[in-house]
Amino acid sequence: MIKIDTEFITLGQLLKMTDWISSGGEAKFAVKELKITVNGEKEDRRGRKLYPGDQISIEDKRYTIER
């Protein structure tokens, strides 16, 4: 579970918050290399907006966005 205080976060921010990457600059490469799905659909845009209730899977680890 990932708690946010804002309306949404981006996929790049999530990757950094969960320690998949160490800097925002790595996000562009990470979304192409990692197996990422958002709500069951493949995703490769680091700017994808993630809202409360969204379910994200990164290399078989699951996260849910909550407020």
mmCIF file as Biopython writes it, N, C-alpha, C and O atoms, coordinates in Angstrom:
data_model
#
loop_
_atom_site.group_PDB
_atom_site.id
_atom_site.type_symbol
_atom_site.label_atom_id
_atom_site.label_alt_id
_atom_site.label_comp_id
_atom_site.label_asym_id
_atom_site.label_entity_id
_atom_site.label_seq_id
_atom_site.pdbx_PDB_ins_code
_atom_site.Cartn_x
_atom_site.Cartn_y
_atom_site.Cartn_z
_atom_site.occupancy
_atom_site.B_iso_or_equiv
_atom_site.auth_seq_id
_atom_site.auth_asym_id
_atom_site.pdbx_PDB_model_num
ATOM 1   N N  . MET A ? 1  ? 0.836  -1.169 0.000   1.0 0.0 1  A 1 
ATOM 2   C CA . MET A ? 1  ? 0.000  0.000  0.000   1.0 0.0 1  A 1 
ATOM 3   C C  . MET A ? 1  ? 0.892  1.246  0.000   1.0 0.0 1  A 1 
ATOM 4   O O  . MET A ? 1  ? 1.852  1.345  0.764   1.0 0.0 1  A 1 
ATOM 5   N N  . ILE A ? 2  ? 0.552  2.181  -0.867  1.0 0.0 2  A 1 
ATOM 6   C CA . ILE A ? 2  ? 1.264  3.448  -0.952  1.0 0.0 2  A 1 
ATOM 7   C C  . ILE A ? 2  ? 0.283  4.558  -0.603  1.0 0.0 2  A 1 
ATOM 8   O O  . ILE A ? 2  ? -0.724 4.744  -1.287  1.0 0.0 2  A 1 
ATOM 9   N N  . LYS A ? 3  ? 0.578  5.293  0.461   1.0 0.0 3  A 1 
ATOM 10  C CA . LYS A ? 3  ? -0.305 6.392  0.866   1.0 0.0 3  A 1 
ATOM 11  C C  . LYS A ? 3  ? 0.180  7.681  0.229   1.0 0.0 3  A 1 
ATOM 12  O O  . LYS A ? 3  ? 1.373  7.983  0.238   1.0 0.0 3  A 1 
ATOM 13  N N  . ILE A ? 4  ? -0.779 8.453  -0.335  1.0 0.0 4  A 1 
ATOM 14  C CA . ILE A ? 4  ? -0.439 9.745  -0.916  1.0 0.0 4  A 1 
ATOM 15  C C  . ILE A ? 4  ? -1.300 10.833 -0.282  1.0 0.0 4  A 1 
ATOM 16  O O  . ILE A ? 4  ? -2.405 10.574 0.194   1.0 0.0 4  A 1 
ATOM 17  N N  . ASP A ? 5  ? -0.771 12.057 -0.286  1.0 0.0 5  A 1 
ATOM 18  C CA . ASP A ? 5  ? -1.487 13.209 0.256   1.0 0.0 5  A 1 
ATOM 19  C C  . ASP A ? 5  ? -2.033 14.096 -0.853  1.0 0.0 5  A 1 
ATOM 20  O O  . ASP A ? 5  ? -2.740 15.067 -0.584  1.0 0.0 5  A 1 
ATOM 21  N N  . THR A ? 6  ? -1.707 13.765 -2.096  1.0 0.0 6  A 1 
ATOM 22  C CA . THR A ? 6  ? -2.118 14.567 -3.246  1.0 0.0 6  A 1 
ATOM 23  C C  . THR A ? 6  ? -3.188 13.825 -4.033  1.0 0.0 6  A 1 
ATOM 24  O O  . THR A ? 6  ? -3.525 12.684 -3.716  1.0 0.0 6  A 1 
ATOM 25  N N  . GLU A ? 7  ? -3.720 14.483 -5.063  1.0 0.0 7  A 1 
ATOM 26  C CA . GLU A ? 7  ? -4.760 13.862 -5.889  1.0 0.0 7  A 1 
ATOM 27  C C  . GLU A ? 7  ? -4.228 12.626 -6.613  1.0 0.0 7  A 1 
ATOM 28  O O  . GLU A ? 7  ? -4.939 11.632 -6.759  1.0 0.0 7  A 1 
ATOM 29  N N  . PHE A ? 8  ? -2.971 12.693 -7.067  1.0 0.0 8  A 1 
ATOM 30  C CA . PHE A ? 8  ? -2.350 11.582 -7.792  1.0 0.0 8  A 1 
ATOM 31  C C  . PHE A ? 8  ? -0.842 11.668 -7.650  1.0 0.0 8  A 1 
ATOM 32  O O  . PHE A ? 8  ? -0.307 12.686 -7.212  1.0 0.0 8  A 1 
ATOM 33  N N  . ILE A ? 9  ? -0.150 10.577 -8.028  1.0 0.0 9  A 1 
ATOM 34  C CA . ILE A ? 9  ? 1.298  10.583 -8.208  1.0 0.0 9  A 1 
ATOM 35  C C  . ILE A ? 9  ? 1.565  9.971  -9.574  1.0 0.0 9  A 1 
ATOM 36  O O  . ILE A ? 9  ? 0.692  9.319  -10.146 1.0 0.0 9  A 1 
ATOM 37  N N  . THR A ? 10 ? 2.758  10.176 -10.093 1.0 0.0 10 A 1 
ATOM 38  C CA . THR A ? 10 ? 3.098  9.579  -11.380 1.0 0.0 10 A 1 
ATOM 39  C C  . THR A ? 10 ? 3.779  8.229  -11.148 1.0 0.0 10 A 1 
ATOM 40  O O  . THR A ? 10 ? 4.262  7.937  -10.054 1.0 0.0 10 A 1 
ATOM 41  N N  . LEU A ? 11 ? 3.804  7.435  -12.179 1.0 0.0 11 A 1 
ATOM 42  C CA . LEU A ? 11 ? 4.475  6.138  -12.100 1.0 0.0 11 A 1 
ATOM 43  C C  . LEU A ? 11 ? 5.947  6.333  -11.746 1.0 0.0 11 A 1 
ATOM 44  O O  . LEU A ? 11 ? 6.501  5.553  -10.971 1.0 0.0 11 A 1 
ATOM 45  N N  . GLY A ? 12 ? 6.581  7.351  -12.297 1.0 0.0 12 A 1 
ATOM 46  C CA . GLY A ? 12 ? 7.983  7.644  -11.966 1.0 0.0 12 A 1 
ATOM 47  C C  . GLY A ? 12 ? 8.168  7.925  -10.484 1.0 0.0 12 A 1 
ATOM 48  O O  . GLY A ? 12 ? 9.141  7.468  -9.885  1.0 0.0 12 A 1 
ATOM 49  N N  . GLN A ? 13 ? 7.247  8.672  -9.888  1.0 0.0 13 A 1 
ATOM 50  C CA . GLN A ? 13 ? 7.316  8.948  -8.455  1.0 0.0 13 A 1 
ATOM 51  C C  . GLN A ? 13 ? 7.154  7.668  -7.644  1.0 0.0 13 A 1 
ATOM 52  O O  . GLN A ? 13 ? 7.840  7.465  -6.642  1.0 0.0 13 A 1 
ATOM 53  N N  . LEU A ? 14 ? 6.238  6.806  -8.086  1.0 0.0 14 A 1 
ATOM 54  C CA . LEU A ? 14 ? 6.035  5.534  -7.388  1.0 0.0 14 A 1 
ATOM 55  C C  . LEU A ? 14 ? 7.301  4.683  -7.433  1.0 0.0 14 A 1 
ATOM 56  O O  . LEU A ? 14 ? 7.684  4.087  -6.427  1.0 0.0 14 A 1 
ATOM 57  N N  . LEU A ? 15 ? 7.945  4.623  -8.586  1.0 0.0 15 A 1 
ATOM 58  C CA . LEU A ? 15 ? 9.177  3.838  -8.718  1.0 0.0 15 A 1 
ATOM 59  C C  . LEU A ? 15 ? 10.234 4.338  -7.738  1.0 0.0 15 A 1 
ATOM 60  O O  . LEU A ? 15 ? 10.962 3.540  -7.147  1.0 0.0 15 A 1 
ATOM 61  N N  . LYS A ? 16 ? 10.318 5.644  -7.565  1.0 0.0 16 A 1 
ATOM 62  C CA . LYS A ? 16 ? 11.293 6.211  -6.639  1.0 0.0 16 A 1 
ATOM 63  C C  . LYS A ? 16 ? 10.883 5.946  -5.182  1.0 0.0 16 A 1 
ATOM 64  O O  . LYS A ? 16 ? 11.729 5.598  -4.358  1.0 0.0 16 A 1 
ATOM 65  N N  . MET A ? 17 ? 9.606  6.107  -4.865  1.0 0.0 17 A 1 
ATOM 66  C CA . MET A ? 17 ? 9.118  5.890  -3.495  1.0 0.0 17 A 1 
ATOM 67  C C  . MET A ? 17 ? 9.326  4.450  -3.042  1.0 0.0 17 A 1 
ATOM 68  O O  . MET A ? 17 ? 9.547  4.198  -1.857  1.0 0.0 17 A 1 
ATOM 69  N N  . THR A ? 18 ? 9.256  3.509  -3.971  1.0 0.0 18 A 1 
ATOM 70  C CA . THR A ? 18 ? 9.375  2.089  -3.640  1.0 0.0 18 A 1 
ATOM 71  C C  . THR A ? 18 ? 10.787 1.548  -3.867  1.0 0.0 18 A 1 
ATOM 72  O O  . THR A ? 18 ? 11.006 0.337  -3.827  1.0 0.0 18 A 1 
ATOM 73  N N  . ASP A ? 19 ? 11.735 2.444  -4.105  1.0 0.0 19 A 1 
ATOM 74  C CA . ASP A ? 19 ? 13.158 2.111  -4.254  1.0 0.0 19 A 1 
ATOM 75  C C  . ASP A ? 19 ? 13.489 1.239  -5.463  1.0 0.0 19 A 1 
ATOM 76  O O  . ASP A ? 19 ? 14.505 0.544  -5.467  1.0 0.0 19 A 1 
ATOM 77  N N  . TRP A ? 20 ? 12.637 1.273  -6.488  1.0 0.0 20 A 1 
ATOM 78  C CA . TRP A ? 20 ? 12.993 0.578  -7.730  1.0 0.0 20 A 1 
ATOM 79  C C  . TRP A ? 20 ? 14.055 1.381  -8.477  1.0 0.0 20 A 1 
ATOM 80  O O  . TRP A ? 20 ? 14.868 0.817  -9.209  1.0 0.0 20 A 1 
ATOM 81  N N  . ILE A ? 21 ? 14.041 2.692  -8.289  1.0 0.0 21 A 1 
ATOM 82  C CA . ILE A ? 21 ? 15.047 3.568  -8.885  1.0 0.0 21 A 1 
ATOM 83  C C  . ILE A ? 21 ? 15.534 4.524  -7.801  1.0 0.0 21 A 1 
ATOM 84  O O  . ILE A ? 21 ? 14.855 4.730  -6.795  1.0 0.0 21 A 1 
ATOM 85  N N  . SER A ? 22 ? 16.721 5.111  -8.012  1.0 0.0 22 A 1 
ATOM 86  C CA . SER A ? 22 ? 17.252 6.025  -7.004  1.0 0.0 22 A 1 
ATOM 87  C C  . SER A ? 22 ? 17.098 7.487  -7.407  1.0 0.0 22 A 1 
ATOM 88  O O  . SER A ? 22 ? 17.192 8.375  -6.560  1.0 0.0 22 A 1 
ATOM 89  N N  . SER A ? 23 ? 16.860 7.746  -8.707  1.0 0.0 23 A 1 
ATOM 90  C CA . SER A ? 23 ? 16.660 9.127  -9.147  1.0 0.0 23 A 1 
ATOM 91  C C  . SER A ? 23 ? 15.598 9.168  -10.239 1.0 0.0 23 A 1 
ATOM 92  O O  . SER A ? 23 ? 15.355 8.180  -10.931 1.0 0.0 23 A 1 
ATOM 93  N N  . GLY A ? 24 ? 14.982 10.320 -10.376 1.0 0.0 24 A 1 
ATOM 94  C CA . GLY A ? 24 ? 13.943 10.474 -11.383 1.0 0.0 24 A 1 
ATOM 95  C C  . GLY A ? 24 ? 14.436 10.228 -12.794 1.0 0.0 24 A 1 
ATOM 96  O O  . GLY A ? 24 ? 13.672 9.785  -13.651 1.0 0.0 24 A 1 
ATOM 97  N N  . GLY A ? 25 ? 15.702 10.511 -13.043 1.0 0.0 25 A 1 
ATOM 98  C CA . GLY A ? 25 ? 16.274 10.309 -14.370 1.0 0.0 25 A 1 
ATOM 99  C C  . GLY A ? 25 ? 16.291 8.854  -14.811 1.0 0.0 25 A 1 
ATOM 100 O O  . GLY A ? 25 ? 16.336 8.567  -16.007 1.0 0.0 25 A 1 
ATOM 101 N N  . GLU A ? 26 ? 16.255 7.948  -13.866 1.0 0.0 26 A 1 
ATOM 102 C CA . GLU A ? 26 ? 16.271 6.523  -14.186 1.0 0.0 26 A 1 
ATOM 103 C C  . GLU A ? 26 ? 14.897 6.008  -14.609 1.0 0.0 26 A 1 
ATOM 104 O O  . GLU A ? 26 ? 14.788 4.912  -15.159 1.0 0.0 26 A 1 
ATOM 105 N N  . ALA A ? 27 ? 13.857 6.785  -14.359 1.0 0.0 27 A 1 
ATOM 106 C CA . ALA A ? 27 ? 12.484 6.329  -14.609 1.0 0.0 27 A 1 
ATOM 107 C C  . ALA A ? 27 ? 12.246 5.970  -16.065 1.0 0.0 27 A 1 
ATOM 108 O O  . ALA A ? 27 ? 11.580 4.977  -16.359 1.0 0.0 27 A 1 
ATOM 109 N N  . LYS A ? 28 ? 12.785 6.771  -16.983 1.0 0.0 28 A 1 
ATOM 110 C CA . LYS A ? 28 ? 12.559 6.529  -18.408 1.0 0.0 28 A 1 
ATOM 111 C C  . LYS A ? 28 ? 13.045 5.133  -18.814 1.0 0.0 28 A 1 
ATOM 112 O O  . LYS A ? 28 ? 12.393 4.439  -19.594 1.0 0.0 28 A 1 
ATOM 113 N N  . PHE A ? 29 ? 14.178 4.744  -18.284 1.0 0.0 29 A 1 
ATOM 114 C CA . PHE A ? 29 ? 14.733 3.430  -18.613 1.0 0.0 29 A 1 
ATOM 115 C C  . PHE A ? 29 ? 14.021 2.322  -17.842 1.0 0.0 29 A 1 
ATOM 116 O O  . PHE A ? 29 ? 13.795 1.235  -18.375 1.0 0.0 29 A 1 
ATOM 117 N N  . ALA A ? 30 ? 13.670 2.597  -16.591 1.0 0.0 30 A 1 
ATOM 118 C CA . ALA A ? 30 ? 13.035 1.584  -15.752 1.0 0.0 30 A 1 
ATOM 119 C C  . ALA A ? 30 ? 11.689 1.144  -16.314 1.0 0.0 30 A 1 
ATOM 120 O O  . ALA A ? 30 ? 11.380 -0.047 -16.304 1.0 0.0 30 A 1 
ATOM 121 N N  . VAL A ? 31 ? 10.881 2.090  -16.804 1.0 0.0 31 A 1 
ATOM 122 C CA . VAL A ? 31 ? 9.555  1.704  -17.307 1.0 0.0 31 A 1 
ATOM 123 C C  . VAL A ? 31 ? 9.657  0.849  -18.561 1.0 0.0 31 A 1 
ATOM 124 O O  . VAL A ? 31 ? 8.738  0.089  -18.867 1.0 0.0 31 A 1 
ATOM 125 N N  . LYS A ? 32 ? 10.752 0.962  -19.285 1.0 0.0 32 A 1 
ATOM 126 C CA . LYS A ? 32 ? 10.950 0.122  -20.473 1.0 0.0 32 A 1 
ATOM 127 C C  . LYS A ? 32 ? 11.478 -1.262 -20.108 1.0 0.0 32 A 1 
ATOM 128 O O  . LYS A ? 32 ? 11.188 -2.238 -20.801 1.0 0.0 32 A 1 
ATOM 129 N N  . GLU A ? 33 ? 12.253 -1.353 -19.023 1.0 0.0 33 A 1 
ATOM 130 C CA . GLU A ? 33 ? 12.910 -2.606 -18.651 1.0 0.0 33 A 1 
ATOM 131 C C  . GLU A ? 33 ? 12.085 -3.465 -17.692 1.0 0.0 33 A 1 
ATOM 132 O O  . GLU A ? 33 ? 12.108 -4.693 -17.784 1.0 0.0 33 A 1 
ATOM 133 N N  . LEU A ? 34 ? 11.356 -2.825 -16.770 1.0 0.0 34 A 1 
ATOM 134 C CA . LEU A ? 34 ? 10.601 -3.577 -15.763 1.0 0.0 34 A 1 
ATOM 135 C C  . LEU A ? 34 ? 9.239  -4.003 -16.306 1.0 0.0 34 A 1 
ATOM 136 O O  . LEU A ? 34 ? 8.664  -3.338 -17.168 1.0 0.0 34 A 1 
ATOM 137 N N  . LYS A ? 35 ? 8.743  -5.100 -15.796 1.0 0.0 35 A 1 
ATOM 138 C CA . LYS A ? 35 ? 7.396  -5.565 -16.144 1.0 0.0 35 A 1 
ATOM 139 C C  . LYS A ? 35 ? 6.413  -4.848 -15.223 1.0 0.0 35 A 1 
ATOM 140 O O  . LYS A ? 35 ? 6.284  -5.193 -14.049 1.0 0.0 35 A 1 
ATOM 141 N N  . ILE A ? 36 ? 5.715  -3.838 -15.773 1.0 0.0 36 A 1 
ATOM 142 C CA . ILE A ? 36 ? 4.820  -2.995 -14.973 1.0 0.0 36 A 1 
ATOM 143 C C  . ILE A ? 36 ? 3.411  -3.056 -15.548 1.0 0.0 36 A 1 
ATOM 144 O O  . ILE A ? 36 ? 3.208  -2.915 -16.754 1.0 0.0 36 A 1 
ATOM 145 N N  . THR A ? 37 ? 2.437  -3.270 -14.657 1.0 0.0 37 A 1 
ATOM 146 C CA . THR A ? 37 ? 1.033  -3.174 -15.060 1.0 0.0 37 A 1 
ATOM 147 C C  . THR A ? 37 ? 0.308  -2.243 -14.089 1.0 0.0 37 A 1 
ATOM 148 O O  . THR A ? 37 ? 0.620  -2.189 -12.900 1.0 0.0 37 A 1 
ATOM 149 N N  . VAL A ? 38 ? -0.664 -1.515 -14.632 1.0 0.0 38 A 1 
ATOM 150 C CA . VAL A ? 38 ? -1.531 -0.657 -13.825 1.0 0.0 38 A 1 
ATOM 151 C C  . VAL A ? 38 ? -2.956 -1.126 -14.078 1.0 0.0 38 A 1 
ATOM 152 O O  . VAL A ? 38 ? -3.440 -1.099 -15.209 1.0 0.0 38 A 1 
ATOM 153 N N  . ASN A ? 39 ? -3.615 -1.552 -13.022 1.0 0.0 39 A 1 
ATOM 154 C CA . ASN A ? 39 ? -4.974 -2.093 -13.118 1.0 0.0 39 A 1 
ATOM 155 C C  . ASN A ? 39 ? -5.060 -3.210 -14.164 1.0 0.0 39 A 1 
ATOM 156 O O  . ASN A ? 39 ? -6.040 -3.318 -14.902 1.0 0.0 39 A 1 
ATOM 157 N N  . GLY A ? 40 ? -4.008 -4.037 -14.207 1.0 0.0 40 A 1 
ATOM 158 C CA . GLY A ? 40 ? -3.998 -5.201 -15.080 1.0 0.0 40 A 1 
ATOM 159 C C  . GLY A ? 40 ? -3.550 -4.954 -16.512 1.0 0.0 40 A 1 
ATOM 160 O O  . GLY A ? 40 ? -3.494 -5.893 -17.306 1.0 0.0 40 A 1 
ATOM 161 N N  . GLU A ? 41 ? -3.228 -3.703 -16.865 1.0 0.0 41 A 1 
ATOM 162 C CA . GLU A ? 41 ? -2.804 -3.391 -18.230 1.0 0.0 41 A 1 
ATOM 163 C C  . GLU A ? 41 ? -1.346 -2.950 -18.237 1.0 0.0 41 A 1 
ATOM 164 O O  . GLU A ? 41 ? -0.912 -2.192 -17.370 1.0 0.0 41 A 1 
ATOM 165 N N  . LYS A ? 42 ? -0.587 -3.439 -19.236 1.0 0.0 42 A 1 
ATOM 166 C CA . LYS A ? 42 ? 0.833  -3.090 -19.352 1.0 0.0 42 A 1 
ATOM 167 C C  . LYS A ? 42 ? 0.993  -1.581 -19.436 1.0 0.0 42 A 1 
ATOM 168 O O  . LYS A ? 42 ? 0.229  -0.900 -20.122 1.0 0.0 42 A 1 
ATOM 169 N N  . GLU A ? 43 ? 1.998  -1.064 -18.728 1.0 0.0 43 A 1 
ATOM 170 C CA . GLU A ? 43 ? 2.233  0.376  -18.719 1.0 0.0 43 A 1 
ATOM 171 C C  . GLU A ? 43 ? 3.714  0.661  -18.882 1.0 0.0 43 A 1 
ATOM 172 O O  . GLU A ? 43 ? 4.548  0.038  -18.225 1.0 0.0 43 A 1 
ATOM 173 N N  . ASP A ? 44 ? 4.047  1.617  -19.771 1.0 0.0 44 A 1 
ATOM 174 C CA . ASP A ? 44 ? 5.449  1.991  -19.951 1.0 0.0 44 A 1 
ATOM 175 C C  . ASP A ? 44 ? 5.636  3.510  -20.022 1.0 0.0 44 A 1 
ATOM 176 O O  . ASP A ? 44 ? 6.637  3.991  -20.553 1.0 0.0 44 A 1 
ATOM 177 N N  . ARG A ? 45 ? 4.677  4.257  -19.488 1.0 0.0 45 A 1 
ATOM 178 C CA . ARG A ? 45 ? 4.798  5.721  -19.455 1.0 0.0 45 A 1 
ATOM 179 C C  . ARG A ? 45 ? 5.120  6.160  -18.033 1.0 0.0 45 A 1 
ATOM 180 O O  . ARG A ? 45 ? 4.321  5.954  -17.119 1.0 0.0 45 A 1 
ATOM 181 N N  . ARG A ? 46 ? 6.279  6.759  -17.848 1.0 0.0 46 A 1 
ATOM 182 C CA . ARG A ? 46 ? 6.670  7.171  -16.496 1.0 0.0 46 A 1 
ATOM 183 C C  . ARG A ? 46 ? 5.787  8.273  -15.951 1.0 0.0 46 A 1 
ATOM 184 O O  . ARG A ? 46 ? 5.720  8.461  -14.736 1.0 0.0 46 A 1 
ATOM 185 N N  . GLY A ? 47 ? 5.106  9.009  -16.818 1.0 0.0 47 A 1 
ATOM 186 C CA . GLY A ? 47 ? 4.227  10.083 -16.395 1.0 0.0 47 A 1 
ATOM 187 C C  . GLY A ? 47 ? 2.798  9.645  -16.129 1.0 0.0 47 A 1 
ATOM 188 O O  . GLY A ? 47 ? 1.945  10.481 -15.828 1.0 0.0 47 A 1 
ATOM 189 N N  . ARG A ? 48 ? 2.521  8.368  -16.234 1.0 0.0 48 A 1 
ATOM 190 C CA . ARG A ? 48 ? 1.165  7.855  -15.994 1.0 0.0 48 A 1 
ATOM 191 C C  . ARG A ? 48 ? 0.694  8.278  -14.610 1.0 0.0 48 A 1 
ATOM 192 O O  . ARG A ? 48 ? 1.383  8.038  -13.618 1.0 0.0 48 A 1 
ATOM 193 N N  . LYS A ? 49 ? -0.467 8.902  -14.540 1.0 0.0 49 A 1 
ATOM 194 C CA . LYS A ? 49 ? -1.006 9.354  -13.264 1.0 0.0 49 A 1 
ATOM 195 C C  . LYS A ? 49 ? -1.665 8.184  -12.538 1.0 0.0 49 A 1 
ATOM 196 O O  . LYS A ? 49 ? -2.457 7.441  -13.116 1.0 0.0 49 A 1 
ATOM 197 N N  . LEU A ? 50 ? -1.323 8.041  -11.274 1.0 0.0 50 A 1 
ATOM 198 C CA . LEU A ? 50 ? -1.857 6.973  -10.439 1.0 0.0 50 A 1 
ATOM 199 C C  . LEU A ? 50 ? -2.718 7.599  -9.353  1.0 0.0 50 A 1 
ATOM 200 O O  . LEU A ? 50 ? -2.273 8.487  -8.626  1.0 0.0 50 A 1 
ATOM 201 N N  . TYR A ? 51 ? -3.968 7.123  -9.250  1.0 0.0 51 A 1 
ATOM 202 C CA . TYR A ? 51 ? -4.947 7.682  -8.328  1.0 0.0 51 A 1 
ATOM 203 C C  . TYR A ? 51 ? -5.277 6.668  -7.234  1.0 0.0 51 A 1 
ATOM 204 O O  . TYR A ? 51 ? -5.042 5.471  -7.405  1.0 0.0 51 A 1 
ATOM 205 N N  . PRO A ? 52 ? -5.825 7.145  -6.103  1.0 0.0 52 A 1 
ATOM 206 C CA . PRO A ? 52 ? -6.258 6.206  -5.067  1.0 0.0 52 A 1 
ATOM 207 C C  . PRO A ? 52 ? -7.163 5.123  -5.661  1.0 0.0 52 A 1 
ATOM 208 O O  . PRO A ? 52 ? -8.077 5.413  -6.433  1.0 0.0 52 A 1 
ATOM 209 N N  . GLY A ? 53 ? -6.891 3.879  -5.287  1.0 0.0 53 A 1 
ATOM 210 C CA . GLY A ? 53 ? -7.642 2.742  -5.814  1.0 0.0 53 A 1 
ATOM 211 C C  . GLY A ? 53 ? -6.916 2.017  -6.937  1.0 0.0 53 A 1 
ATOM 212 O O  . GLY A ? 53 ? -7.222 0.858  -7.216  1.0 0.0 53 A 1 
ATOM 213 N N  . ASP A ? 54 ? -5.960 2.677  -7.588  1.0 0.0 54 A 1 
ATOM 214 C CA . ASP A ? 54 ? -5.196 2.021  -8.659  1.0 0.0 54 A 1 
ATOM 215 C C  . ASP A ? 54 ? -4.334 0.912  -8.067  1.0 0.0 54 A 1 
ATOM 216 O O  . ASP A ? 54 ? -3.790 1.040  -6.970  1.0 0.0 54 A 1 
ATOM 217 N N  . GLN A ? 55 ? -4.224 -0.180 -8.824  1.0 0.0 55 A 1 
ATOM 218 C CA . GLN A ? 55 ? -3.390 -1.300 -8.408  1.0 0.0 55 A 1 
ATOM 219 C C  . GLN A ? 55 ? -2.251 -1.448 -9.406  1.0 0.0 55 A 1 
ATOM 220 O O  . GLN A ? 55 ? -2.471 -1.543 -10.614 1.0 0.0 55 A 1 
ATOM 221 N N  . ILE A ? 56 ? -1.035 -1.465 -8.882  1.0 0.0 56 A 1 
ATOM 222 C CA . ILE A ? 56 ? 0.157  -1.498 -9.715  1.0 0.0 56 A 1 
ATOM 223 C C  . ILE A ? 56 ? 0.956  -2.751 -9.380  1.0 0.0 56 A 1 
ATOM 224 O O  . ILE A ? 56 ? 1.122  -3.108 -8.214  1.0 0.0 56 A 1 
ATOM 225 N N  . SER A ? 57 ? 1.444  -3.406 -10.418 1.0 0.0 57 A 1 
ATOM 226 C CA . SER A ? 57 ? 2.309  -4.566 -10.247 1.0 0.0 57 A 1 
ATOM 227 C C  . SER A ? 57 ? 3.635  -4.253 -10.938 1.0 0.0 57 A 1 
ATOM 228 O O  . SER A ? 57 ? 3.665  -3.903 -12.117 1.0 0.0 57 A 1 
ATOM 229 N N  . ILE A ? 58 ? 4.727  -4.384 -10.187 1.0 0.0 58 A 1 
ATOM 230 C CA . ILE A ? 58 ? 6.063  -4.171 -10.738 1.0 0.0 58 A 1 
ATOM 231 C C  . ILE A ? 58 ? 6.857  -5.438 -10.468 1.0 0.0 58 A 1 
ATOM 232 O O  . ILE A ? 58 ? 7.151  -5.765 -9.318  1.0 0.0 58 A 1 
ATOM 233 N N  . GLU A ? 59 ? 7.202  -6.146 -11.535 1.0 0.0 59 A 1 
ATOM 234 C CA . GLU A ? 59 ? 7.954  -7.397 -11.401 1.0 0.0 59 A 1 
ATOM 235 C C  . GLU A ? 59 ? 7.332  -8.297 -10.324 1.0 0.0 59 A 1 
ATOM 236 O O  . GLU A ? 59 ? 8.046  -8.827 -9.473  1.0 0.0 59 A 1 
ATOM 237 N N  . ASP A ? 60 ? 6.036  -8.466 -10.357 1.0 0.0 60 A 1 
ATOM 238 C CA . ASP A ? 60 ? 5.287  -9.344 -9.459  1.0 0.0 60 A 1 
ATOM 239 C C  . ASP A ? 60 ? 5.152  -8.838 -8.018  1.0 0.0 60 A 1 
ATOM 240 O O  . ASP A ? 60 ? 4.635  -9.558 -7.163  1.0 0.0 60 A 1 
ATOM 241 N N  . LYS A ? 61 ? 5.607  -7.610 -7.735  1.0 0.0 61 A 1 
ATOM 242 C CA . LYS A ? 61 ? 5.312  -6.990 -6.436  1.0 0.0 61 A 1 
ATOM 243 C C  . LYS A ? 61 ? 4.101  -6.096 -6.657  1.0 0.0 61 A 1 
ATOM 244 O O  . LYS A ? 61 ? 4.026  -5.371 -7.649  1.0 0.0 61 A 1 
ATOM 245 N N  . ARG A ? 62 ? 3.152  -6.152 -5.724  1.0 0.0 62 A 1 
ATOM 246 C CA . ARG A ? 62 ? 1.897  -5.415 -5.904  1.0 0.0 62 A 1 
ATOM 247 C C  . ARG A ? 62 ? 1.794  -4.238 -4.935  1.0 0.0 62 A 1 
ATOM 248 O O  . ARG A ? 62 ? 2.169  -4.320 -3.765  1.0 0.0 62 A 1 
ATOM 249 N N  . TYR A ? 63 ? 1.272  -3.147 -5.475  1.0 0.0 63 A 1 
ATOM 250 C CA . TYR A ? 63 ? 1.070  -1.921 -4.705  1.0 0.0 63 A 1 
ATOM 251 C C  . TYR A ? 63 ? -0.332 -1.395 -4.981  1.0 0.0 63 A 1 
ATOM 252 O O  . TYR A ? 63 ? -0.846 -1.536 -6.091  1.0 0.0 63 A 1 
ATOM 253 N N  . THR A ? 64 ? -0.947 -0.791 -3.975  1.0 0.0 64 A 1 
ATOM 254 C CA . THR A ? 64 ? -2.237 -0.148 -4.136  1.0 0.0 64 A 1 
ATOM 255 C C  . THR A ? 64 ? -2.083 1.292  -3.653  1.0 0.0 64 A 1 
ATOM 256 O O  . THR A ? 64 ? -1.505 1.546  -2.596  1.0 0.0 64 A 1 
ATOM 257 N N  . ILE A ? 65 ? -2.606 2.228  -4.438  1.0 0.0 65 A 1 
ATOM 258 C CA . ILE A ? 65 ? -2.542 3.635  -4.073  1.0 0.0 65 A 1 
ATOM 259 C C  . ILE A ? 65 ? -3.721 3.946  -3.155  1.0 0.0 65 A 1 
ATOM 260 O O  . ILE A ? 65 ? -4.865 3.619  -3.470  1.0 0.0 65 A 1 
ATOM 261 N N  . GLU A ? 66 ? -3.436 4.577  -2.026  1.0 0.0 66 A 1 
ATOM 262 C CA . GLU A ? 66 ? -4.485 4.973  -1.084  1.0 0.0 66 A 1 
ATOM 263 C C  . GLU A ? 66 ? -4.212 6.385  -0.597  1.0 0.0 66 A 1 
ATOM 264 O O  . GLU A ? 66 ? -3.068 6.839  -0.564  1.0 0.0 66 A 1 
ATOM 265 N N  . ARG A ? 67 ? -5.278 7.067  -0.222  1.0 0.0 67 A 1 
ATOM 266 C CA . ARG A ? 67 ? -5.142 8.422  0.279   1.0 0.0 67 A 1 
ATOM 267 C C  . ARG A ? 67 ? -5.004 8.403  1.765   1.0 0.0 67 A 1 
ATOM 268 O O  . ARG A ? 67 ? -4.876 9.459  2.386   1.0 0.0 67 A 1 
#
